[in-house]
């Protein structure tokens, strides 16, 4: 099973009124191996590693519905299983999401549109990567793809690293409180960077905050302009030409970054860290 393409929707879309990630999956030979055919050796370890899957209602809309889908008749296909695993991984990491949908692609046997909700796009994408690795690791050896995790791969370690990653990307208490208040009032919001820069509303009604500072002051602009990495990212996302750059913390890292970027390069400080950039 592999991901052919990915779309990250940051607002209302054709699948939902909230942000979702869409993967086009190709099951390959696994199209012939729904969950019931894979059997207990696949289903039982999956439920043991992610016991929260027992609470997923799926199409039955009641706890246990997804487990029922795994076991009854011929079972369900692995694109659908991956959807639920990606959702559950986010829940384990503290992102309370529930929505998912998987449908076959017309005229493309073995291909599926798999859609699932996310709160943080990077956490959502990491959840899908981990879910794919987990499912591959549970397959019989003869069905595992070349990029399946090795025998030394331990899911619990990977899960702990994923949770730590998600926690590091979580909003601080001030920003999180403001985002929750916006959601309660039906105000759309978008996270604009990896820290606490958030946009509320759209178009002429949009307002931005960074922690408890609003865009009605120049403080946000000053802080962003002082951060060369963040400025580069914002300008790049706006479609403006910007130089390639890397954050480095040692002379050896600076040399490797410069070789990747290509000479000549310019070094500039960023909060005690050096930036290697092409002119």
N, C-alpha and C positions, 0 to 999 in steps of 0.2 A: 504494500500500500504506500502511495506517495502523494504528496501535495503538488498539484500541477500549477495552481495559481492561487493568489491570496488578495482579497480586497478588505481594507479596514474602513468601515463606514463610521464617521464621527458624529453623525446626527441622524435625523429621520431618513429612512431609506425604503426600498421596496420590500424589505423583509420585516421591518419593525419600526416603531416610532422612537427608538433609542439606538445607541451605538451597538453594532455587531461586527464580527469578523466573519468573512465568507471564504471558505476554501473550496476549490474544486479538487476532489480526490479521485485518484485512479486506484481501484482495489486490485487490479491485475488478477492473478490467480485466486486471490481471496474472495472474489465474487462468487466462487463456487464453495466457499467455506463460511456460511453463516454461523452464528454463535452456537446453536444447538449441535451442529456437526462438529465444531471444535470441542464441545463437550465440557465435562467437569474440570478437566485439567487446565482449561482456559478460564472458565467462568468462576470457579471457586477461588483461585488465587487473586483474580481481579477484585472480587467482592471483599476478600480479606484485606487487601492492600488499601482499598477505598470503601470502607463500610458505609459511608454516607450515601453510596449509590442505592442502598436499600430504601432511602427516603424519596427517590426520584419517582414521580408519578407517571411520566411519559404519557402516552395516549390514553391510558386508563385514568389519569387525573386523580390518583390516590397513591399513598406510599406503597412501595412494592411493585408498582406498575412496570417499571423498567426491568426489574429482576424477572418479572413474569415474561416480559418480551424476550429476554435472553434465553429463557428455558423452554417456552412452549412452542409446539409445532417445530418448524425448522429454525426457529430463533430469529435474530435480527442481524443485519449486515454490519461490518466493522466500521463503516462510515458513521452509522448511527451510534455505535458504541463509543467511537472517538468523540463525538459531540457531547455525550453525557460525561465522559471522563474529563474533557476540557472544562466543562462547567463545574464539576465536583472539585477539581484541583483548585480552581479559583475560590470556591467556597472554603476549602481547607485553609487557604492562604488569607482569608478574611474578606474577600470580595463576594458579596451576596448577590449572585446572579442565578437566574433560573431558566431563561429562554434559550431554546435551541430548535433547530429544524434541519432534517436531512432528507433530500429528495433525489432520486435518480435523474440523470441528465438524459433527455429524450434523444434517442438515436445514437447514444454513446454507451454501449453496454459496459458495466463496471465502473462508470464514472458517476460521481454524486456531487451535488451542491450541499455542503455542510456549513450551517450558519449557527453561531452561538454568541450570546451576549457577553460583553466585557465592561468593566469599569475603567481599567487602565489598559490602553492598547498594547503596551509592551508586555505587561503581565499576561494579557490574553494570548498573545502570540507565543510567549514562553510556555503557557499552559498547553497550547496545541502541540508544541514540539515535545514536551514531556509526555503528553498522552500518546503520541505516536510511538515514542521510544518504549513506553510501558506496554502497549499492545503488541509491538514487535517482539518484545522480550518474552511474552507469554505464549507465543506461537510455537507449534512443534518445529523442531530444527529444520525439517525439510521445507517448511513454508516461510522461514525467516529470510528477509531480504539481506543483501550484502551490507547495508548500513545499519543492521540491527545492533543493539548494544551487545558488547562482549560478555563472556561468562562472568567477568569480574564486576559487572555493573550491578549496583545495589540500588533498588528503587527508593528505599527509605532515605538514603543519603541524598539522592537526587531531589526527593521531595523536600527535605530540610533545606537544601540550597535554594530551591524554588521559593519556599516560604520566606526565607531571609531576603531574597531578592525583592519579593513583593512588598515586604514590610519596609524596606529601604525606600521604595518608590511611593509609599503611602503619604498622604497629606499630613501635615502637622495639625494639632488640635484646632488652631484658629481657622485655617483654611478649610479643614473638614467641616467645621461648624457652619461656616458661611455657605459651603456647597450644599450641605443638608438643608439649610434654610431655603436656598434657591429651589431645590427639588420639591420641597413642601409647597412652594408657591407656583410651581409649574414653570420656572424660569430655566431655559436651556443654558448649559455651560460647557465649556471646552477647556481642557488643560493645555496650555501653550508651551510648556517646557517641562523639564524633569523635576523642577522644584515646585514653587507655589504660585506661579503665574497662571491666572485663570481668567477666562473671558466669560462674562455673563451676557446672555442675549445675543442678538444678531443685528447686522446692518447698522442703521443710525441709532439703534437703541442699545448697542453693546457698551458694556463697561468692563474695565479690567481691574483686577486686584492682585497684589502680591502679599500673601499673608494678610495683615490687617491694613495694608496701605492701598489706597485707591488711585486710579488713573487721573483723578482730579488734581493731583499734585505731580510735580516733576520728579519725585523721588524714584518711582519705578523706572523711568527712562534713564536716569542717572545710574542706577544700579545695573541695569542691563548693558548700558554702554560701557561700564567699567569691567564687564565680564566679556572678554574677547571671544571665548568659545560660544557663549550664549548669543552674542551679537551675530556671529558667523552663522549659527543655526537659523536664527530668525530671518536674516536676510536671504539665506539660501531657500528657506521654505516659501518666501515671498517671490521666488523666481529671479532674484537678482544675482549677478555673477559675483562669486566670492572665491577666495583662494582655498585650496585644500589645507587642512591643518590637523595636527595631532597634539594631544596633551602628553607631555613627557615629564618624568621625575628624576632622570639621571642622564649623565652624558652618553652612556651607551644606548639608552632608549632614544635620546635625541638623534644619535647617529643613524640608528635603524629607521626612525621615522623620516629623516631627511632623505635616506636612500629610497624609501617607498614613494615619497612625494616627488622626488626629483630635484636636483640642484638647478639654480641657486635657491636657498631658503632664507627666511628671516626668523630670528628668535626674539620673542617678546615675553615679558613676565605676566603671569596670571595668578594672583594671590599666592605667590611663592612658588608657583609651578611654571615651567617654561613651555611655550607653544612653538612648535616647528611648523612653518607655513611656507607655501610657495608664493612668489611675488605675483 
